[in-house]
Amino acid sequence: MKTLSLLLAAAAIVSLPAHAAVVRIRSVTIQTFSSSGTYTPHARLVYADVRVVGAGGGGCSSGDNWRAAAGGGGGAFAEQTFSAAVIGAFQTVTIGSGGTGGAAGSNSGGDGGATSFGSLVSANGGSGCPNSNGPYYSPGGAGGTAGTATVASPGNPGNLGGGLSGWGNGTRGPGGNGGGSYFGGAGLGGSYSGSAGLGGTTGGGGGGSGPGGGNAGGTGGNGYVVITEYSSD
C-alpha cells in the first residue's frame, strides 16, 4: 500500500442535505494497493472515491514458424464514491493475480483474477489468449466483464497476433499487445523475428509471443486499487 497526502490551501465545501451541517474538506489523501491488504480510512474521513481494476489475462505462445500469438485481455474497471459511514472502520482489499503467460510451444494464457474493495466494489479479470493452432491470426483474450459499482466498464480485449502460415513459407508478424486497463499497463507482443511477449502491469493483459515456437506469452498484470480520501482536517 502507498499513501500520498495533500493539504488543501483553501478549504473545499461539500454540499449536504438541508438538515446536515456543512463539512469543509481540508485534506486529500490517496492510498494505492498493488497487493491484497486492509484499507483503514483516514480518522476524519468524509467520503472516498474508490477505483478498482481486475487483473489482466496472460498472452499465449505460438508454435508456428510464421504466425505470432495474441495478447491477453485487460482487466475491467469499476468506480464508486462512498461516505465514511458506508466504508466503516476498515475494508478488505483483494487484488486479483495476473493470468500466466502461455508456455513456449503453442499454449493458451491463463485468466486474470477479480479485484475487490470489500463487498462494495469489484472488477473482473481479463481472459487469457485462447491459442489457435490454425494458419491464420491468433485471436486475443476477451477483456474482463463489468463488475459491481455505479461506474463499471469491461476491459479491453487483447490484440491479434500477426502472420500467416503457408505451404513451406508464409508471412511473419509480431505478437499482439495485451489489452490495456483503465490504468494502462498493456504488455507488448514479441517481435516478428521471434521473442517472448512482455508482461502487463496494473491490470493490463500480457503480450503474445512472436513466431518461432520457442517463446512464452507475457503474464497479465495484477489488479490495482486507488482510493482518494476527502477528509475534514
C-alpha positions as CSV (number, residue, x, y, z in Angstrom):
1,M,0.0,0.0,0.0
2,K,1.2,3.5,-0.8
3,T,-0.2,6.8,0.6
4,L,0.0,10.3,-0.8
5,S,-1.3,13.3,1.2
6,L,-2.2,16.7,0.0
7,L,-3.2,19.6,2.3
8,L,-5.7,21.9,0.5
9,A,-4.7,25.6,0.6
10,A,-8.3,26.6,0.5
11,A,-10.9,24.5,2.2
12,A,-13.5,22.9,-0.1
13,I,-17.1,22.8,1.0
14,V,-19.2,19.7,0.4
15,S,-23.0,20.3,-0.2
16,L,-25.0,18.0,2.0
17,P,-28.8,17.8,2.6
18,A,-30.5,20.8,4.3
19,H,-30.7,19.1,7.7
20,A,-26.9,18.3,7.7
21,A,-24.1,20.5,8.8
22,V,-21.7,21.9,6.2
23,V,-18.4,19.9,6.1
24,R,-15.2,21.6,5.0
25,I,-12.8,19.4,3.1
26,R,-9.2,20.4,4.1
27,S,-7.1,17.4,3.0
28,V,-6.9,14.8,0.3
29,T,-5.1,11.5,0.8
30,I,-4.5,8.9,-1.9
31,Q,-4.0,5.3,-0.9
32,T,-3.0,2.7,-3.6
33,F,-2.9,-1.1,-3.3
34,S,-0.9,-3.3,-5.7
35,S,-1.3,-6.4,-3.4
36,S,-4.0,-7.6,-1.1
37,G,-4.4,-5.9,2.3
38,T,-6.7,-4.0,4.6
39,Y,-7.8,-0.4,4.0
40,T,-8.1,1.7,7.1
41,P,-9.7,5.1,6.4
42,H,-8.4,8.5,7.5
43,A,-9.5,9.4,11.0
44,R,-11.6,12.4,9.8
45,L,-12.8,10.9,6.5
46,V,-15.9,12.4,5.0
47,Y,-16.1,10.4,1.8
48,A,-13.8,8.4,-0.5
49,D,-13.7,7.7,-4.2
50,V,-12.7,4.1,-4.9
51,R,-11.3,2.9,-8.3
52,V,-10.6,-0.7,-9.0
53,V,-9.3,-2.8,-11.9
54,G,-9.2,-6.5,-12.3
55,A,-6.1,-8.4,-13.3
56,G,-5.0,-8.9,-16.9
57,G,-5.1,-12.2,-18.8
58,G,-2.0,-13.9,-20.0
59,G,-0.7,-13.8,-23.6
60,C,-0.5,-17.0,-25.5
61,S,2.5,-18.6,-27.3
62,S,2.9,-19.6,-30.9
63,G,4.3,-22.9,-32.1
64,D,4.3,-21.8,-35.7
65,N,7.3,-20.5,-37.6
66,W,5.2,-17.7,-39.2
67,R,2.2,-17.0,-37.1
68,A,2.6,-15.0,-33.9
69,A,0.4,-15.2,-30.8
70,A,-2.1,-12.7,-29.4
71,G,-2.3,-10.8,-26.2
72,G,-4.4,-11.4,-23.1
73,G,-7.4,-9.2,-22.2
74,G,-7.2,-6.3,-19.9
75,G,-9.0,-6.2,-16.5
76,A,-12.4,-4.5,-16.1
77,F,-12.7,-1.1,-14.3
78,A,-15.1,-0.1,-11.5
79,E,-15.5,3.2,-9.6
80,Q,-17.8,4.4,-6.9
81,T,-17.9,7.1,-4.1
82,F,-18.8,6.2,-0.6
83,S,-19.4,8.1,2.7
84,A,-17.3,7.3,5.7
85,A,-20.4,5.7,7.3
86,V,-20.7,3.2,4.5
87,I,-17.0,2.4,4.5
88,G,-16.9,1.8,8.2
89,A,-13.7,1.1,10.3
90,F,-12.0,-0.9,7.5
91,Q,-12.4,-2.7,4.2
92,T,-10.6,-5.8,2.9
93,V,-8.8,-5.2,-0.4
94,T,-8.3,-8.2,-2.6
95,I,-6.0,-7.8,-5.6
96,G,-6.5,-10.3,-8.5
97,S,-3.5,-12.1,-9.8
98,G,-2.5,-11.7,-13.4
99,G,-3.0,-14.7,-15.7
100,T,0.0,-16.8,-16.5
101,G,1.5,-16.4,-20.0
102,G,1.3,-19.5,-22.2
103,A,4.4,-21.7,-22.0
104,A,6.6,-21.8,-25.1
105,G,5.2,-24.2,-27.8
106,S,1.6,-23.1,-28.7
107,N,-0.2,-22.7,-25.4
108,S,-3.0,-20.5,-24.1
109,G,-2.7,-17.9,-21.5
110,G,-4.4,-18.0,-18.1
111,D,-7.3,-15.8,-16.9
112,G,-6.8,-12.9,-14.6
113,G,-8.4,-12.7,-11.2
114,A,-11.0,-10.3,-9.9
115,T,-10.1,-7.3,-7.7
116,S,-12.5,-6.1,-5.0
117,F,-12.9,-3.5,-2.2
118,G,-14.8,-5.4,0.4
119,S,-18.3,-6.2,-0.9
120,L,-18.7,-2.6,-2.2
121,V,-16.8,-2.6,-5.5
122,S,-15.5,-5.4,-7.7
123,A,-13.9,-5.6,-11.2
124,N,-13.4,-8.8,-13.1
125,G,-10.1,-10.0,-14.6
126,G,-9.4,-10.3,-18.3
127,S,-9.3,-13.7,-20.2
128,G,-6.2,-15.3,-21.3
129,C,-5.5,-15.6,-25.0
130,P,-7.2,-18.7,-26.4
131,N,-4.4,-20.0,-28.6
132,S,-5.2,-21.0,-32.1
133,N,-3.2,-23.6,-34.0
134,G,-4.7,-22.7,-37.3
135,P,-2.9,-20.9,-40.1
136,Y,-4.4,-17.6,-39.5
137,Y,-4.2,-14.8,-37.0
138,S,-4.5,-15.8,-33.3
139,P,-7.4,-14.1,-31.5
140,G,-6.8,-12.0,-28.4
141,G,-8.2,-12.7,-25.0
142,A,-11.5,-11.0,-24.0
143,G,-11.5,-8.0,-21.7
144,G,-12.8,-8.6,-18.2
145,T,-16.6,-8.3,-17.9
146,A,-18.0,-5.3,-16.0
147,G,-18.2,-5.8,-12.2
148,T,-20.1,-4.1,-9.4
149,A,-20.2,-0.3,-8.9
150,T,-22.1,2.8,-10.1
151,V,-19.4,3.1,-12.9
152,A,-18.5,-0.3,-14.3
153,S,-16.9,-0.9,-17.7
154,P,-15.4,-4.0,-19.3
155,G,-11.6,-4.3,-20.0
156,N,-10.1,-4.0,-23.5
157,P,-9.5,-7.2,-25.5
158,G,-6.0,-8.4,-26.4
159,N,-4.7,-7.6,-29.8
160,L,-4.4,-10.1,-32.6
161,G,-1.2,-11.9,-33.4
162,G,0.2,-11.2,-36.8
163,G,1.5,-13.6,-39.5
164,L,0.1,-16.1,-41.9
165,S,1.2,-19.7,-42.3
166,G,1.6,-21.2,-45.8
167,W,2.9,-24.4,-47.5
168,G,6.6,-24.1,-46.7
169,N,6.5,-20.4,-46.4
170,G,4.4,-17.5,-45.1
171,T,4.3,-14.0,-43.8
172,R,5.8,-13.3,-40.3
173,G,4.1,-10.9,-38.0
174,P,4.6,-9.6,-34.4
175,G,2.9,-10.9,-31.3
176,G,-0.3,-9.0,-30.3
177,N,-0.2,-6.5,-27.4
178,G,-2.2,-7.2,-24.4
179,G,-5.4,-5.3,-23.7
180,G,-4.9,-2.1,-21.7
181,S,-6.7,-1.4,-18.4
182,Y,-8.0,1.9,-17.1
183,F,-4.5,2.5,-15.7
184,G,-2.8,1.3,-18.9
185,G,-0.2,-1.4,-18.4
186,A,-0.6,-3.5,-21.6
187,G,2.3,-5.9,-22.2
188,L,3.9,-5.6,-25.6
189,G,3.9,-8.5,-28.1
190,G,7.0,-10.3,-29.1
191,S,8.8,-9.2,-32.3
192,Y,8.2,-10.7,-35.7
193,S,11.7,-12.2,-35.7
194,G,10.6,-14.3,-32.6
195,S,10.7,-13.2,-29.0
196,A,8.7,-13.7,-25.8
197,G,5.6,-11.5,-25.0
198,L,6.1,-8.9,-22.2
199,G,4.2,-8.9,-19.0
200,G,1.4,-6.4,-18.3
201,T,1.1,-4.1,-15.3
202,T,-1.8,-2.6,-13.3
203,G,-4.4,-4.8,-14.9
204,G,-3.1,-4.9,-18.4
205,G,-3.0,-8.1,-20.4
206,G,0.2,-9.9,-21.2
207,G,1.7,-9.7,-24.8
208,G,1.6,-12.7,-27.2
209,S,4.9,-14.3,-28.3
210,G,6.4,-13.8,-31.7
211,P,6.5,-16.7,-34.1
212,G,9.0,-19.5,-33.9
213,G,7.7,-21.8,-31.2
214,G,10.4,-21.2,-28.6
215,N,9.0,-18.2,-26.7
216,A,6.4,-17.8,-24.0
217,G,3.5,-15.3,-23.7
218,G,3.6,-12.5,-21.2
219,T,2.0,-12.7,-17.8
220,G,-1.0,-10.4,-17.2
221,G,-0.7,-7.5,-14.7
222,N,-2.1,-7.8,-11.2
223,G,-5.1,-5.8,-10.3
224,Y,-4.9,-2.4,-8.8
225,V,-6.9,-0.2,-6.4
226,V,-6.8,3.6,-5.9
227,I,-8.7,5.2,-3.0
228,T,-8.9,9.0,-2.9
229,E,-9.9,10.2,0.6
230,Y,-11.5,13.6,1.3
231,S,-11.2,14.5,5.0
232,S,-12.3,17.3,7.2
233,D,-9.0,18.2,8.9
